[in-house]
Amino acid sequence: MVYHTQRVSSPTSIDGRTIRVLALFTVVALTVALPAIVNAAERLVTVYGENQDDGSVIILADSSHIIPVFVRVDVPQLINMTVSEALPVGARVEPGTVGQELFRISRAAGAAGRVGYALSYSFARGDPLTARHDDDHRYLLPFAHGTKHRLSQGFNGSFSHYGENAYAVDFEMPEGTPVHAARAGMVVEVKADSRRGGPSTAYNADANYILIAHADGSFGNYAHLRFGGVLVEPGEWVEAGQQIGYSGNTGRSTGPHLHFDVRLPIADGSMQSVPFVFQGARGAAEPVEGDFYYAHHPGGEPFVEVFGADLRLSDFAEHKVTITGVNRVDVRVEQIDLTFVLFIQNGLDRDVDVDLSLQLVGLDSDVGNRIQQTVPARTEIFATILRTRRGASRIQYGFTVRYR
């Protein structure tokens, strides 16, 4: 008589944003846009006009930021007035500045009637004239030493990494995962009071974050932290590898993850992310979308890296273990990253001839889709390794076990 067991996994979507693995968890990564930082810090820098007795207006800047900022000011509308400087005007403003004169607006010669003007301005943290990223610097992975996370969206990711966020990375991680500084520097801005998050741009200003200034004038941006998930304060120096907060799901996001980028101030008053590399176990580690990364921090205890992609059939060639508590013939699955290792279990008191048929979507079996083996009584043996195809948008496995 032939008996059989059949099982099908839940679908798993893989598109750089979402992973649903065997219906165990869902993680969606979505980057934070710079306006989330600007909105939270805009009160730190103000540009305004002060009327003079001669009818002119002096344009002034105040800054309560703890680091220099670079302001860019334009006058999109003038009515019977002229500006003393070529527009737009850019200027460095030191910490604690009150009333720094930028330029003057005056009545145009011979002009009659009403006068008026409109101001617009933006600012970048730091000084774009001196900031130069050290491209040789290797950043630590921004999570605990010895832990591993998948990079769900990399540089120029099609979902949301473009423009000023072109060189950002997103790491899948459950809410509340410790976040560590990727590079030493001074904390210059934090936000930790948001409980809001969602997929639309309406949540852009709601991301909790930490911004850290580096020695070369660049900044490390850690975003989507949980409510109250900031452990550092502006003005505090942090070392590379130091825990600084906890990951979350605030701001524009559709699932818990950590957004990290390195950015430079730009003369137009914005900030632009720049390419960088991580420190891996064997040197520089380029961020590659879809890959898994272990954090190696200085002084951390040695550990063995285990990646699903590195598993080989020879690793399991001698696998044969006695099993108890199983009274049927079945398949056991171990998941390591997005690799699945299958074992055949015979819980009966007799040897059985097993015919295992696989139904795969977005996966490949190292030994083909049909496996025939004799399995001793009360024994588990290795069957095959299932590997996710590079670029697969969905993965799913199913199997049918027939035995006699």
C-alpha positions in Angstrom: 0.0 0.0 0.0 1.2 3.5 -0.8 0.7 6.3 1.7 1.3 10.0 1.1 1.6 13.4 2.9 1.1 16.7 1.1 1.9 20.3 2.2 2.2 23.7 0.6 3.9 26.8 2.1 2.3 30.2 2.2 3.4 32.5 -0.7 6.4 34.7 0.0 6.7 38.0 -1.8 10.2 39.3 -2.4 10.4 42.7 -4.2 13.0 44.6 -2.1 10.2 45.9 0.1 8.3 42.9 1.4 9.1 39.4 2.7 6.4 37.0 3.9 8.2 33.8 4.8 5.9 30.9 5.5 3.4 33.2 7.0 5.7 33.7 10.0 6.4 37.4 9.6 6.0 40.3 7.4 8.7 43.0 7.0 8.4 46.0 4.7 11.1 48.5 4.2 10.6 52.0 3.1 13.0 54.9 3.3 12.4 58.2 5.1 12.6 61.4 3.1 14.7 64.3 4.1 11.7 66.6 4.8 11.0 64.4 7.9 14.2 65.8 9.3 13.7 69.3 8.0 10.3 69.6 9.5 11.5 68.4 12.9 14.4 70.9 13.0 13.0 73.9 11.1 12.5 75.8 14.4 16.3 75.8 14.9 17.0 78.2 12.0 15.0 81.2 11.0 15.5 83.8 8.3 13.5 87.0 8.5 13.4 90.7 7.5 13.8 93.7 9.8 12.5 97.1 8.6 14.8 100.1 8.7 14.0 103.8 9.1 15.1 104.5 5.5 12.5 102.1 4.2 14.9 99.3 3.4 14.8 95.8 4.9 17.8 93.9 6.3 17.5 90.1 5.9 18.8 88.4 9.0 19.4 84.8 10.2 19.2 83.2 13.6 20.4 79.7 14.5 20.0 77.8 17.7 21.5 74.7 16.2 24.6 73.2 18.0 26.6 73.0 14.8 27.1 75.5 11.9 24.4 75.5 9.2 24.5 76.8 5.6 21.4 78.8 4.7 20.2 79.5 1.2 17.9 82.4 0.7 16.0 83.5 -2.3 13.5 86.4 -3.0 10.9 84.9 -5.4 8.9 88.1 -5.5 9.9 91.8 -5.5 7.6 94.8 -5.9 9.5 98.1 -6.6 12.5 96.9 -4.6 16.1 95.7 -5.4 18.4 93.3 -3.6 22.0 94.2 -2.6 23.4 90.7 -3.5 23.1 88.3 -6.3 20.4 85.7 -5.7 20.2 83.2 -4.2 22.4 84.2 -1.2 24.2 81.5 0.6 25.9 81.9 4.0 27.4 79.9 6.9 25.7 80.6 10.2 27.4 79.7 13.4 25.8 78.0 16.4 23.9 80.4 18.6 23.8 83.2 16.1 21.2 85.9 16.5 20.7 88.6 13.8 23.4 87.7 11.2 23.0 90.1 8.3 22.7 88.4 5.0 21.7 91.1 2.6 19.5 94.2 2.2 16.4 94.9 0.2 15.7 98.5 -0.7 13.2 100.6 -2.7 14.2 100.7 -6.4 15.5 104.1 -7.6 12.7 106.1 -9.0 10.1 103.6 -8.1 6.7 104.9 -6.8 3.8 103.2 -5.2 3.7 100.2 -2.9 6.7 98.0 -2.2 7.0 94.4 -1.1 9.0 91.2 -1.2 8.7 87.5 -0.4 11.4 85.3 1.1 12.1 81.6 0.8 14.9 79.8 2.4 16.4 76.4 3.3 19.3 75.2 5.2 21.8 72.4 5.3 23.4 71.1 8.5 27.2 71.7 8.3 29.1 73.5 5.7 29.0 72.4 2.0 32.2 74.4 1.3 34.3 72.3 3.6 32.5 68.9 3.9 34.2 66.1 2.0 33.2 62.5 2.6 36.1 60.1 3.4 35.3 57.5 0.8 37.9 55.1 2.3 36.1 55.0 5.6 34.4 51.7 6.4 31.1 51.9 8.4 30.1 49.4 11.0 26.8 47.6 10.4 24.3 49.6 12.5 23.1 46.8 14.7 24.5 44.6 17.5 27.8 42.7 17.0 27.2 39.2 16.0 23.6 39.7 14.7 22.4 39.4 11.1 19.9 41.3 9.1 18.7 41.4 5.5 19.3 44.5 3.4 15.9 44.9 1.8 16.5 48.0 -0.2 19.9 49.2 -1.4 21.5 52.1 -3.3 19.2 53.4 -6.0 16.4 51.0 -4.9 13.5 51.2 -7.2 10.9 51.6 -4.5 12.1 54.8 -2.7 15.8 55.2 -2.9 16.2 58.0 -5.5 17.1 61.7 -5.4 18.5 62.8 -2.1 18.0 59.2 -0.8 19.7 57.5 -3.7 22.5 56.1 -1.5 20.4 54.9 1.4 19.9 51.3 2.8 17.1 49.7 4.6 17.5 46.8 7.0 14.7 44.5 8.0 14.4 44.2 11.7 11.7 43.8 14.3 10.6 46.8 16.2 12.7 47.3 19.3 15.9 46.0 17.8 19.0 47.8 19.2 20.5 50.3 16.8 24.3 51.0 17.0 26.4 53.9 15.6 28.0 53.0 12.3 30.7 55.7 12.9 31.9 57.9 15.7 30.6 61.5 15.9 28.6 64.0 17.7 24.8 63.7 18.0 23.3 66.9 16.4 19.6 66.2 16.2 17.1 63.6 17.6 13.4 63.0 17.4 11.7 60.4 19.6 8.2 61.7 20.3 6.3 60.2 17.4 4.0 57.3 17.5 2.7 57.7 14.0 3.6 55.8 10.9 2.1 54.7 7.6 2.7 54.3 3.9 1.7 57.7 2.6 3.6 60.9 2.4 1.4 62.3 5.1 3.7 60.6 7.6 6.9 62.2 6.2 7.4 64.4 9.3 6.7 61.7 11.8 9.8 59.6 11.6 11.8 59.4 14.8 15.5 59.7 14.0 19.1 60.4 15.1 21.5 62.5 13.1 25.2 62.2 13.9 27.9 64.6 12.6 31.2 62.9 11.4 34.7 64.3 11.4 34.7 64.8 7.6 31.6 66.9 7.6 29.2 64.2 6.6 26.2 63.0 8.7 24.9 59.5 9.6 21.1 59.4 9.5 19.2 56.6 11.4 15.5 56.8 10.9 12.1 55.1 11.7 13.0 54.6 15.3 10.3 53.6 17.8 8.5 56.0 20.1 11.0 56.9 22.9 13.6 54.9 21.0 16.5 57.4 21.3 19.2 56.8 23.9 21.4 59.8 23.1 21.1 63.6 23.2 22.3 66.5 21.0 25.8 67.4 21.8 26.7 63.9 23.0 29.7 62.2 21.5 29.2 58.6 20.5 31.7 55.9 19.5 31.4 53.6 16.6 29.5 50.5 17.7 27.8 52.2 20.7 24.1 51.6 21.0 22.2 54.8 20.3 18.5 53.7 20.0 15.9 51.1 19.0 14.4 50.5 15.6 10.7 51.1 14.9 8.1 51.8 12.4 7.5 55.6 12.6 7.2 58.0 9.7 6.6 57.0 6.1 6.9 53.3 6.4 4.9 50.1 5.8 6.7 47.9 8.3 9.4 47.8 10.9 12.9 48.4 9.6 16.0 50.7 10.0 16.8 53.3 7.4 20.5 54.4 7.3 22.3 56.7 5.0 25.4 59.0 5.0 24.7 62.5 3.7 26.5 65.7 2.9 25.3 69.3 3.0 24.7 70.9 -0.4 25.1 74.6 -1.2 21.4 74.8 -2.3 20.4 74.2 1.3 19.6 70.5 1.0 21.5 67.4 1.9 22.5 64.6 -0.4 23.2 60.9 0.4 26.6 59.6 -0.8 27.9 56.1 -1.5 29.7 54.3 1.4 30.9 50.8 2.3 30.4 48.6 5.4 33.1 46.8 7.4 32.6 43.0 7.0 34.4 40.1 8.4 36.9 40.0 5.5 37.2 43.7 4.6 34.9 46.1 2.8 31.3 44.9 2.3 29.4 46.7 -0.5 25.7 47.1 0.3 23.8 44.7 -2.0 20.0 44.6 -2.0 18.7 41.2 -0.9 21.9 40.1 0.9 22.2 39.3 4.6 24.9 41.0 6.7 26.5 40.2 10.1 27.7 43.1 12.2 31.4 42.9 13.2 32.2 45.5 15.9 35.7 46.2 17.3 36.3 44.3 20.6 33.3 42.0 20.0 33.6 38.3 20.7 34.5 36.0 17.8 31.6 34.2 16.2 30.9 32.0 13.2 28.9 33.4 10.3 26.2 31.2 8.9 24.6 32.2 5.6 22.0 30.2 3.8 23.6 30.9 0.5 26.9 29.3 1.6 25.3 25.9 2.5 26.4 22.9 0.4 25.1 19.4 0.0 28.3 18.1 1.6 27.4 19.9 4.8 24.6 17.3 5.3 26.0 14.2 3.6 26.4 12.4 6.9 23.1 13.6 8.4 21.3 10.7 9.9 19.7 11.0 13.4 17.3 9.0 15.5 14.0 10.7 16.1 11.3 10.2 18.7 7.8 11.6 19.2 7.1 11.4 15.5 4.7 8.7 14.4 4.5 9.4 10.7 6.5 10.0 7.5 7.0 13.7 7.0 9.4 16.5 5.9 11.1 18.9 8.3 12.2 22.3 7.0 14.9 24.5 8.4 15.0 28.1 7.1 18.4 30.0 7.1 17.9 33.4 5.5 16.0 32.7 2.3 17.4 29.2 2.0 15.4 26.1 3.0 17.0 22.8 4.1 14.6 19.8 3.8 14.9 16.6 5.8 12.8 13.4 5.5 11.6 12.0 8.8 10.4 8.4 9.2 8.7 8.0 12.6 7.5 4.5 11.9 8.9 1.3 13.3 9.9 0.0 9.9 12.0 1.1 7.0 10.2 2.9 4.2 10.9 3.8 0.5 10.1 7.5 0.1 9.2 9.3 -3.1 9.3 13.1 -2.4 7.9 15.4 -5.2 8.6 19.2 -4.9 6.5 22.0 -6.3 8.6 25.2 -6.4 8.0 28.8 -7.3 11.0 31.1 -7.3 13.1 28.3 -5.8 15.5 25.7 -7.1 16.3 22.3 -5.5 20.0 21.3 -5.5 19.1 17.7 -6.3 16.0 18.2 -8.5 12.3 18.2 -7.8 11.9 14.4 -7.3 13.8 12.6 -4.5 13.6 8.9 -3.9 15.3 7.4 -0.8 15.0 4.5 1.6 14.7 5.9 5.2 15.4 3.6 8.1 12.9 3.3 10.9 12.8 6.1 13.5 15.4 8.1 11.5 15.7 11.5 9.9 17.9 11.9 6.8 18.8 14.9 4.6 16.8 15.5 1.4 17.8 18.7 -0.4 18.5 22.4 -0.2 16.1 24.9 -1.8 17.6 28.2 -2.9 15.8 31.4 -3.8 16.5 32.6 -7.3 18.1 36.0 -7.6 15.5 38.5 -8.6 12.5 36.2 -7.7 9.4 38.3 -6.9 7.7 35.5 -5.1 8.7 32.1 -3.6 6.6 29.2 -2.5 7.3 25.5 -2.0 5.0 22.5 -1.7 5.7 18.8 -1.5 4.0 15.5 -1.8 5.5 12.5 0.1 4.6 9.0 -1.0 6.0 6.0 0.8 5.6 2.2 1.0 
